[in-house]
Amino acid sequence: MNILTKQQIDGIERILVIKMSAMGDIAMSIPTITAIKTALPHVSIAWVVRHGLSDLLVGNPSIDNLIVAPRGLAALKAVGPEIRRFRPNIVLDMQGLSVSSLLGLYSGAKLRYTWETSREISGIISRAVIPTPDETNAVECLLNFARILGVTQLPSHAPSYLTDNPELNSHVEGLLDGIRAPIVGMHIGASIANKSWPAARWVELIQLLSAAGLQAVLFGANAEREAEGQILAQVGTAARSLVGKTTPRQLAAAIAKCGVFVGGDTGATHIAALVRTPVVALMGPTPPAKVAPYGPTNEVIYLNLACSPCFRHPTCGGRYMCMSDIDAERVFRSCTAKLAAVR
């Protein structure tokens, strides 16, 4: 991608990154920012992120200025002046929506880039030139923002600020105290119903793991409390629940302690890939080619039904067979294979 000349790249001192949500998208964007900072260490990077999601980025050494914005148009008034003071030479609008494009415009930067598939008014305000091929993983697509700066190599390691932070590790070791290794981590919910694996299936998987001498740890937000209750009522001490007990950074540090991680197309699953824990991803309404957890140690179980992918518009009348028909025994076999591979 020869969008910028070497002279233009050499003149860049400050980069404004706008990726405000969601948690999984933020996790998938971190490697690109790490790559840019590694290749251009003299450049100052500011990242605009939405309030409530910023914790995952706290302490990231690639970010010089973390700008936390409220949802919607309120962000313009709340963080516009701070963005203006930062005086970026270039804006990388990884969100590609109206608010993000307006924030980029307000920054005063003449160089503003976003996705070629940009939505709302972002393609009018910024140059919509960043390719996002359908069959290319989102992490590789995000790297295209770095490629316009001449950066082509993703990092080969997990972000140490999440995996090697003494304070975080001490906290999560307390949460995991007494659990036998290797730990099987699992995120038991999803942002929308058709991305979720039924509680009964989680119960079956945990029982299979328990019979094999393996203990599960449940992760999730407060929205997963109902599923948590249904699962724990049937599995007892075969699983420990950390549902609602971790911040995003604590979640990342805890998942990094797991031998394998199971989840749907959720933020936690992409965090697991970010910290290089082997993942068994259960996917149905979203296309694996695009949003599978990134990395060679990860596996996707996808039934490839005729109605998939349906995204947010299922046609199955709430049956969600693309997820409910994924067999627990199959997931169990994938988990034990992953654990065997790393021993």
N, C-alpha and C positions, 0 to 999 in steps of 0.2 A: 504494500500500500504506500505509494509515493505521493502522499497528500502534502506533506510539508518538506521543504528543502532543508538541507543540512544547516544552512545559515539561519533559517527560522528556528530550527530545533536548538541550535547553539544559543539563540537569544532568549530562550524560555527560562525564566527564573522562578515563576510561581504558577502552579497548576491548581485549578479548582475542579474537584471531583464532586458530582452530584449523583448520589445513589441513596435515596431516602428510605426506601423499603423494597421488599419485605425481608424478613430475617434470612431466609435461604438465599435470596438474591444478593444480600450484603455479604454473606459468607462466600458466595461464588465470585464476588468482585475483589475480595481481599488479595488473592494471588496476583491479579493484574497490577494492583497498586504496589505490592511488594516488588514486582518485577521492574516497574518504573523507577522506584526509589533506589533499587539496587544498581540499575544501569545509569541513573542520573542522580547521584547522591547529593549534588549541590542544589537541586531544585527543591523548593518548599512546596509541600502539598497540603491543601485544605480539603476536607471532606464534609459535605453537607448531608446530614442524616436525620431522620425523623426522631422526635422525642419518643422514648420507650424502646428504641432499637439501638441506641448509641452505645450501650454497655459493651457490646461485642467488639467495638473498636477502641475502647479505652485502653491506653497503654501500647497501642500499635506504634512501633518506632518508625514506620513509614509515613505516618500522619503527623504533620507539624501543627496543624490547627484543626480541631474537631468542632464543627459548627452544628449545633443541635437545634432543629427547627420544629415548630408545631405542624400539625396536619393542615393541608389545604392552603388557601390564599393568605391565611394569617402568617405564613412563613415569610412572605415578602416584607411585611412590616417588621417582623420579629428579628430576622437575620439579614435582611437586605443591606443595612448599613455596615454590618461586620464584613459581609462579602465584598462590599465596595471598598472598604479600607484594606482588604487583603490585596487588591489590585492584581488579579491574575492575568497572565499573558494568554492563557488558554483555558477553556472550559471543556471538560469531558462530561457531557450529560448522559449518564448511563441509565437514567430513569426514562427519558423520552416522553415526558408529559408536559402539560401546560405550565404547571407551577415550576417545575425544574427548568424549563426553558426560559421562563420569565426571570428566575433567579440568575441564570446565566447572562441574560441580557442586562440585568441591573448591575452585574459585576463590572461592566465596562470593557470586558475583554473582546477584542475583535475576532479572535479565533474561537469559534464555538462549534462543537461537533456532537452529533447524536446518531441514533440508529437510522438506517435507511428505511426501516419499517416504523418510524416514529408515529406517534398518535397525537390527537388533538392539534395544537398549534405549534408543537415543538419543531416540526420539520420546516416550518416557515421562519421561525426565529433563529434556529441553528442550522448548520449544514448537515443534512441527513445523508451521511455517506458511510456509516459504519455497517458493514455487512453482517447479517445474521442468518446464514444458510439453515434450512430446515433440518438437515441431517447432521448438523454440527453441534456438539455439546455447548451449553451456555458458557462454560468457563473459557472455552476456546474462542467463542464469539466475543466475550468481554476483552480478551487479549487483543482484539483488533483495535481497541482504543489505544493500547500501548504501541501497537505497530505503527500508528501514524507518527509516533515519536522515535521510530527506529528501534523499538524494543520488541524482541520476538521470542524471548525465552521465559517460560513460567518458572517459578522457584521449584526446587527439587525437594524441599523440606517443609514440614509443618511450621506454622508461625510460633516461634518460641515464646512469645509473650502470652500465649494461651496454654502451651504445654509445659513450659519450664518456669513458670512464675511461682516462687516459693510460697507466697501468701495464698494464692489460689489452690496450689497443691495441698497445702496444709489443711485448708478448709474442706476440700473434697475427700481427702483421705479420712477425715473425721466422719463425713457422711457415709463413706463406703467401709468404715471400720467393721471387721468381722466377716466380710463377704469373701468367700473363696475365689481365688483367681483360677482360671480366666473367667472374667465377668462377661455376661451377655447383656448388653444394654439394649433397651427398646423404647421407642417413642410411640405411645399407644393412641395417639390422636392425630388430627389433621385440621387444617383451617376450614375445610368444607367436608360434608358428610361422605361424598362419593370418593374421597381419597382415603378414607379410614378402613382399616381391617377390623372386622367385628370383634367385640370383647371375647366372644366364645372361642374365636380362633387364637387369640392371645393366650387364653387359658390352656388350650390344647398344646400350644408351643411350649409354654412354661412347664407343663407337666412332663412333656417329652424331655426337656432339658434337665429337669429335676431327676428323672429316672436315670439320666446319664451322669449324674453327679455335678451338674452345672447350675449355678444360681443366676437368676435374672434380676436386673435393676430396671424399674420403670421410670421413664422420664415423661414430662408433659407440663403443660400450664394448668391453671385452675380450671380451664374449660374441659380438661380431661378428668375431673373429679368423679363424674358418674361412672365412666369406664373403669377408672381406678378401683372404685368400690366393688363393681361387678367382678373384676378380675381377682382382687385380693380375697373376696369372700369365698372363692373356690380354690385358690392355690396356697393360701396361708403363708408359711415362712419360706416357700419356694421362691418368693420374689420379695425384694425390698423396694419400696416406692419412694422416689424423690420427686414425685409430681408436685409442682408448685413450690418446690424448695430451693430452686437454683436460679441465679441470674444467668443471662446468656454466656458470660465468661466462665462462670462456675459450671454451667452445662458443658461447655467446650472442654474444660479441664477434666470433668468427670468422665465424659465420653472418651477422652484420650486414655483413660485408665482401663477401658474395656478391651477385651480381646476381639469382640465382634459387635456390631451394632445392627439392629433391625428397625426399619421404619418405612413409612410411606414417603410420598413426595412432600416432605416437610422441611422446615428450616433446620430442625435438629439433624436430619439425615444429611443435609449439605454441610452442616458443621462437623459431623463425623468424618465426612470426606476431607474437609479442610484440615483436620488434625491427624489425618492419615490412619484412622481406625478402619479396618476392613468393614464394608457395609454389605448387608443383604437388603436391597430396596424392593418394596412391594408397590408396584405401579399398575394403574388401570386407566384412569381418566386423562392422564397426561402422557405425552410421547417420550419414551425412554431416550431416543436419539438426542433429544434436545435437553431434557432436564434430569437425566440420570446422574447420580452422584459421581463426580469426576475422579478418575484414577484407576489404575490397572488392577488393584486388589478388590474392587467393588463388583458386585453382581446384582443384576436386576431380574426379578421374577415378574413376568408380564404375560398375561394370557392371550393378548392380541385378539380380543373379541372383535366381531364385525362392527360393534358400536363404539369401539375405542379408536382414538381418544375423543371424549365428549367434553372435556374441560369442565366448565361450570353449567353445562346444559345436558344433563343425562336424559336418555330416552327410555330408561328401563323401569320407570315408575317407582323408583326408590329401592329397587332390589340390589343394585350395585354389584352384579355378578362378577365384574372385572376384578373386584377386590375380595368379595366374600367367597368366591370359588377357589381362591389360592389356598392350597392344601398346607396345613400346619406341618405335616410330615416332610413335605418338600422343603419348607423353610428350615426345619430342624436339620435336615441333611446338609443344606447349604451352610448353616452356622457351624456345624461340626467340621465340615471340610475346611472352612476358613480358619478355624482354631487349629486344626491339624497342620495347616500350611505354615503357620507362624511359630510352631513349637520347635 
